[in-house]
Amino acid sequence: NLLELQSNEKIAALIRITSETINGQDTTWEQDNCLFFATQNGTVKQTELRQFANIRKGGIIAINIEDGDTLIDVKFTTHGNDVVLITKEGKSIRFHEDDVRRMGRATTGVRGIMLSPDDKVVAAAIVEKDAALLVAGDHGIGKRTDFEEYRVQSRGGKGIITMKTGEKTGKVVGALTVKDGDEIMLITTGGQMVRTKVDYIREVGRNTMGVKLINLEAGDKLQAIAPVVKDEDDDSDQQLTLEGLPPEDGITPLPEQPDDLKTEEDSNDVSDEPPALD
């Protein structure tokens, strides 16, 4: 095992960290970088990466979790990023990373978004230049929207709509920061996996449903989306073959789009931005 887990624990995120060297010396843990944590109840915090330089086999405390809450995402950040939280009911909030003060490992964090009673955070995304936010619902519907459509708000507010949820789209199950040329994996509850290109998914506005990403069997649902990480020095991911996908490159186009899947914008997007609360 890579990590000794307790019976009630599971892996929430894997972080890829690139080594930094200056004059032959490893300075990875001396850089001004952080890990940004988000829980399903909307709590966020950031902790300097250097505090995780020495990790024991049994692990070390990364964040204190309150009863009834769960860590759902962790992101690697550099100074000055914007962060977007995305919820199951299709809400989102964008705020400055620096609105969340840096804390030690054994701390709980502060409020990132105010949730309605039945809502929960499902993903966090880091805003990047020339990038978009890809959001997917459990009925296999998804879309990508330019980050410019997500205005910066105060941390702790109710947020704005990022995807219209309902009978056609289902609930939001995941979100990713994507750029042209990226590839993603779609994973269903029934074990189906599909690899496709971000370029196939047209950009649309926030307050829309999106397009069909995957054909689902009766009773199956989209469970997760994940990026295909390419190494410039290793083309091994190009050898990935999945049952039912074209053997030449493992890429499958989007399925035929239903006639009744609409993407018209609504004008009833309302945001309530109370002062940030710890």
N, C-alpha and C positions, 0 to 999 in steps of 0.2 A: 504494500500500500504506500502511496505517496504521502498520505496524511492519516493519522489515527483519528477516526471520527467517533463521536458518541452515538448511541443508538438513535437519538432524536435529531442528528445532524445530517446535512447533505451539502454538497458543493453548490455554492451560489454563483460563482464567477471564476473564470481563469483570466489572468492578466498577463499579456505578453510585454516584457520589458527588454528593451534594447540596451546592451552594454555601452557605456560611454567611457572613452579613454582619453587622457591628456598626457602627452609625453610618456606614453607607455604605462601610465598608472590608471587603474580602474577607478573612475570617479562616478560610477553609476549612482551610488547612494549618497553622493554629495550634491547632486543637482537639486534645483528648487522645484521639485515635482511632488505631486500628492496622489493619494488614492481617494476617490470620491465615492461615498457609500450612500445607498438609498434603500429604504425599507418599504414594505407593502403598505404600511400605515402613513407614509408620507414624510418620515423622518429622514434627514440627510446630515452628513458630516464629511469633513475632509481632514485627512491626517497625512503628515509629511511622509514621503516614501522611505526616507532614511530610518524611520522607526520600525521598518520591517526588514532591515538588513540582516539580522540574525534571528532565524526562525528555528525553533526546536522541532524534533520529529513529531511531537504531540501537538505542535502548533502554538501560537500565542494569541492573546485576545486582540481582535481587530476593532470590535465595536461592541458595546453593551446593548443588548436587545431587550426591550420591555416585554412583559408577558402579553401574549396575544399578537405579537408582531413577528416579522420574518425579514431577514436580509434578502433582497431580490436582485440587486445589481451593484457592481463595483466598476468604476472607470478610472483609468490612468489620466491625470490631467497635468497641464503645465499652467503656469501663472497667467491669469487673465482670460480664461475660457468662459463661455456661456454654457449652461447646462439646461437640458429639457427633461422634465419628468412626464411620463405618459401613463395614463390610467386605463383600467379595464373598461370603463364606460366612455372612453373616447375623449377625455379631457387632457389638457397638457398645460404646463407652465414653463416659461423660459426665464431664467434669472442669471445674474452674474455669479460665477464661482466665488468671487471674493465677498459676496453677501453671506457666505457661510464661513465663519471664522475657523481657523485651523485649531484642531483639538488633539489631545493625546489618544492613544489607542483605547484605553479603558473608559470611554465616555459614550454617551447615548446619542448626542447630536441635537439638531434643532428642526423645527417644522419647515418642510420644503413646499408642501401644498396642502390646502385645506380640502378634505375629501367629504363627499356626501356619504351617508350611512352605509350604503351598499357598495361603495367604490373602493378600489385599492390600486396602488401603483404597480405596474407590471414591467416597466423598463425605465432606464435613464439613458440619455444620449448626449454626447459632447458636440457642440456646434463647431463645424469646420468650414473653411472658405471653399466656395464652389461645391458645396455638399447639400444634400437634401435629407429629410427625415422620411424613412420608409416605415409605414405602420401596417400591421396585418391583423385581421380578425379571424376568429376560430371557424368561420364558415368558408374560409379560403379566399376572402376578399382582401385586397390590399391596395396601397397607393404610396406614392412619394410626393412630397411637397417641399418646395424650397424653404430653407430656414428663414429667409427674409419675410415670410408670411407669419412668422411667430415673433411678435413684438416682445421686447424685454419687459418683464413685470417685476413687482416686488415679491421676494420670497415669502411664502406663507399664504398667498392668495388662492382663490378658487380656480384660477386658470381659464383657458378658452378651449373651444372645440378643436380637436385635431382629426377626428374621424367620426362620421355619423354611424352610430351603432343601432342595430335593430334586427329584424327578422332575416334580412338578406346578409348582413355583414357579421352578425353575432357580436361577441365581445372581443375587445382588443387583447391579443395574446403576446405581442412583441413589437419592438421598434428598434431600428438601427440607423446610424449615420452612414449614408451611402454616397458614392460618386459615380459618374459615368464610367463604364468599364468594369465596375465591381460585379461580383457574382454572389448569390446567396443560396442557402439551403433551406428548404421548406420541409418540416418534419410533422407528421400527423400522429394522432393518438393510436392509430392502428399500425404504426410502424412504417408507413410509406415515406420515402424521401425523394425529393425532387430538387435538382440543381438548375437554376435559371439565371439569366442576366438581368441586372438592374435596368439596363437600357430598354428591355421589353416592357417595363412598367412606366407608363406615361406620367408626367408630372401634372398634378391637378391641385385645386385649392384645398384649404384645410377642411372646410365644412362640407365635405363630399363623402361618398361611400367608397369610390375607387373602382378597381377592376378585378376580375377573377384571376387569381394566381395559380390555382391548382384544382383539378377535378377530384372531388372527395366521394368515396363510397358511402352508401347509406350507413348512418351511425358513426362515421368517422369525422374527426374534427382536426383542424390545424392546431398543433400544440405549441410550436416554436419556430422561430426563424433565426438563422445564424449566418454570419459572413463566411465566405470561402477565403481563407487567408493565403495569399500567394507569396512565396519566397522568390526573390529575383534570381537567386542562385540555385533554386531547386524547382524543377517543373513536375515534381512527383504528383501534385494535385491534379495535373492534367491526365494522370493515369486512373483517376477515380472513375469507376463504372458502377452504375446502379441499375438494378433490374427495371426494365421498362424504359430506360433512357437511351438515346442514340449512342451507339458504341464509339462514334468517331471522337466525341469530345465530352460526353456526359451531360451536355446542355439540352434542356428542353424548352421550347417556346411556351408562351402562355396559352391556356386553352381557349376555345372559342367563347366569345363574350355573349352572355344572355342579353336579349333585347330589352329586358326590363331593368337593367342595371343602370341607374341614372347617376349623373355627377353634377347636377345643377347646384350652384351655390345657394345657400339660404342666407337671409339677412338678419336672423334673430340671434346672432352670436353675442352673448352678453357676458361680460367679465366683472367680477367683484374683487377688488384688490384692497383688502384690509392691510393695516400695517403688519410687517413681518413679526411673528411671535416666536419666541424660543420655546 
